[in-house]
Amino acid sequence: MNEKKTTDSQIKASRNWEKKNRKKATIASYRRTARSFIRNHANEEDIEELRQLLHEREKLIKEG
């Protein structure tokens, strides 16, 4: 059986929200992609590089 989990009206509402909130939708997409990469594909080198990038970003946020 091929059941739809999301109604057409809900999909339409989601698309409308994404259009009205492009920046939030883009950031949410980046967040999901980053988490997926870390969980499923990152190796030790990647993780170390990400740690360094996070440390630098934290410093920038605290400064400004």
ZATOR-458540 format. One line per field, with one value per residue (C-alpha): residue in three letters; x, y, z. Coordinates in Angstrom, 2 decimals, decimal comma, padded with zeros to 5 digits. Example, Ala and Ser with C-alpha at 12.3 -4.5 7.8 and 13.67 -1.06 7.14 Angstrom:
% residues 2
residu = ala;ser
east = 012,30;013,67
north = -004,50;-001,06
up = 007,80;007,14
% end
This chain:
% residues 64
residu = met;asn;glu;lys;lys;thr;thr;asp;ser;gln;ile;lys;ala;ser;arg;asn;trp;glu;lys;lys;asn;arg;lys;lys;ala;thr;ile;ala;ser;tyr;arg;arg;thr;ala;arg;ser;phe;ile;arg;asn;his;ala;asn;glu;glu;asp;ile;glu;glu;leu;arg;gln;leu;leu;his;glu;arg;glu;lys;leu;ile;lys;glu;gly
east = 000,00;001,31;000,06;000,85;002,12;001,78;-001,37;-001,24;-002,49;000,30;002,93;001,47;001,52;005,14;006,17;004,39;006,21;009,55;008,84;007,97;010,91;013,69;016,55;015,23;014,51;018,02;019,66;017,56;018,64;022,32;021,90;020,34;023,07;025,87;024,42;023,95;027,53;028,92;026,80;027,17;030,28;032,89;036,23;038,78;040,32;036,92;035,99;039,24;038,77;035,20;036,39;038,82;036,15;033,72;036,34;037,06;033,35;032,76;035,51;033,96;030,52;031,85;033,79;030,95
north = 000,00;003,44;005,84;009,54;010,82;014,52;016,05;018,23;021,21;020,73;020,57;023,76;025,48;024,45;025,79;029,08;029,39;028,70;031,41;033,94;032,95;032,24;033,08;030,88;028,05;028,29;028,25;025,25;023,44;024,21;022,94;019,65;019,16;019,82;017,42;014,73;015,13;014,90;011,89;009,89;010,88;012,82;011,20;012,22;014,92;016,42;016,46;018,16;020,80;021,38;021,78;024,48;026,24;026,12;027,50;030,41;031,09;031,08;033,66;035,91;035,66;036,49;039,49;041,06
up = 000,00;-000,93;001,76;001,74;005,08;004,27;002,83;-000,25;001,76;004,33;001,57;000,07;003,47;004,00;000,59;001,31;004,65;002,93;000,36;003,06;005,28;002,80;005,15;007,98;005,53;004,05;007,48;008,52;005,36;006,04;009,61;008,44;005,84;008,33;010,88;008,26;007,04;010,57;011,52;008,32;006,38;008,39;009,07;011,74;009,54;008,80;012,47;013,43;010,74;011,90;015,50;014,39;012,34;015,26;017,63;015,25;014,79;018,56;019,00;016,33;017,91;021,39;020,05;018,21
% end
